[in-house]
Amino acid sequence: MSDWLISLEGTQAGHTLALWLALMAAFLHAVFGALQKGRHDPWLTRGAVDFSYALIAAPFAFFFVPFPEPHMWPIFAGAWAIHTLYKVLQAMAYTKGAYTVVYPVVRGTGPLFTVIGAYLIFGEVFSLTQWAGVGVLMAGIFGLAVYNLIFLVKARDTLPLALGLAFCTGLVVALYTTYDAYGIRATENPFTFLAWFFFIDGLTIPVYAYRRWRAMPDAPAPGPLMLRGVFGGVIALMSFGSIMLATRLDKVGEAAVLRETSTVFAALIGWLVLRDTVGPRRIALMCLIALGAVIVEMGG
């Protein structure tokens, strides 16, 4: 499968596959975000998820994909550090703020800086039409965040801190998107990067989450928590794996922008699952986000 995938790099078929992978990553990432903001403590959920996808990735890393080349180990170390920082900031933001406010800010900050990073590192250039699409998409995302902020009634006392953490998390999203694209292109077999990345990345947060769980006076039952972790681990593998493959097949900037349609899916999940209120203004802003992504794709 890896040979077939590599053969699509730089082709129209590869571009089309990258588009669908980015959109799938967007939907799954919104599901993943809602899962982490669900009924359990975000740190516990993240620990259960990471433990699950490390276990899933381990047999593939050790038995089914080629062993990483020597130059990949420093790259894995960098990816581990960046993703650990991302997960810490994201969990802190979800602890302090409402999902429908935090998530749009995180996702809205990422695409602009990812496009800039893709230009500096990979020499990717956006057309004026595509930049206009980025502007439309970001206007919709930040407009959604501002609307949620104005009408939000819960957790208002921690909102400034939550928004600051969300912005910092978005910057790290841009960093890991660009860095992961570099990493998955640095190895001959993309599945080597994916398997070893998920195995290494999943070993840190579970240790802290377990200690946090042990110290809780009313710690949740481990069964439902781990079940959520397994479900989240599968989603994480598919979501992050899809966007990483998309950035190998096609432009990093375009894949990153398309992934930010996850904000539309997140708003729908917030409405349907988390019982957040969705009115005509928020629907219009979500349509603006989708329109921005369409403009970026059509302008390429």
WOGI-V654189 format. One record per backbone hydrogen bond with DSSP energy under -0.5 kcal/mol. NH is the residue of the N-H (numbers start at 1). CO is the residue of the C=O. Records with the same first field share a line. If there is no record, write none. Layout:
NH = CO ; CO
//
This chain:
5 = 1
6 = 2
7 = 3
8 = 4 ; 5
9 = 6
10 = 249
11 = 8
15 = 11
16 = 12
17 = 13
18 = 14
19 = 15
20 = 16
21 = 17
22 = 18
23 = 19
24 = 20
25 = 21
26 = 22
27 = 23
28 = 24
29 = 25
30 = 26
31 = 27
32 = 28
33 = 29
34 = 30
35 = 31
36 = 32
37 = 33
38 = 35
45 = 41
46 = 42
47 = 43
48 = 44
49 = 45
50 = 46
51 = 47
52 = 48
53 = 49
54 = 50
55 = 51
56 = 52
57 = 53
58 = 54
59 = 55
60 = 56
61 = 57
62 = 58
63 = 59
64 = 59 ; 60
65 = 60
72 = 69
73 = 70
75 = 71
76 = 72
77 = 73
78 = 74
79 = 75
80 = 76
81 = 77
82 = 78
83 = 79
84 = 80
85 = 81
86 = 82
87 = 83
88 = 84
89 = 85
90 = 86
91 = 87
92 = 88
93 = 89
94 = 90
95 = 91
96 = 92
97 = 93
101 = 98
102 = 98
103 = 99
105 = 101
106 = 102
107 = 103
108 = 104
109 = 105
110 = 106
111 = 107
112 = 108
113 = 109
114 = 110
115 = 111
116 = 112
117 = 113
118 = 114
119 = 115
120 = 116
121 = 117
122 = 118
123 = 118 ; 119
124 = 118
131 = 127
132 = 128
133 = 129
134 = 130
135 = 131
136 = 132
137 = 133
138 = 134
139 = 135
140 = 136
141 = 137
142 = 138
143 = 139
144 = 140
145 = 141
146 = 142
147 = 143
148 = 144
149 = 145
150 = 146
151 = 147
152 = 148
158 = 155
159 = 156
162 = 158
163 = 159
164 = 160
165 = 161
166 = 162
167 = 163
168 = 164
169 = 165
170 = 166
171 = 167
172 = 168
173 = 169
174 = 170
175 = 171
176 = 172
177 = 173
178 = 174
179 = 175
180 = 176
181 = 177
182 = 178
183 = 179
184 = 180
185 = 181
186 = 182 ; 183
187 = 183
190 = 188
192 = 189
193 = 189
194 = 190
195 = 191
196 = 192
197 = 193
198 = 194
199 = 195
200 = 196
201 = 197
202 = 198
203 = 200
204 = 201
207 = 204
208 = 204
209 = 205
210 = 206
211 = 207
212 = 208
213 = 209
214 = 210
215 = 211
216 = 212 ; 213
219 = 216
225 = 221
226 = 222
227 = 223
228 = 224
229 = 225
230 = 226
231 = 227
232 = 228
233 = 229
234 = 230
235 = 231
236 = 232
237 = 233
238 = 234
239 = 235
240 = 236
241 = 236 ; 237
242 = 238
243 = 239
244 = 240
245 = 241
246 = 242
247 = 243
248 = 244
249 = 245
250 = 246
255 = 251
256 = 252
257 = 253
258 = 254
259 = 255
260 = 256 ; 257
261 = 258
262 = 259
263 = 260
264 = 261
265 = 261
266 = 262
267 = 263
268 = 264
269 = 265
270 = 266
271 = 267
272 = 268
273 = 269
274 = 269
276 = 270
283 = 279
284 = 280
285 = 281
286 = 282
287 = 283
288 = 284
289 = 285
290 = 286
291 = 287
292 = 288
293 = 289
294 = 290
295 = 291
296 = 292
297 = 293
298 = 294
299 = 295
300 = 297
//
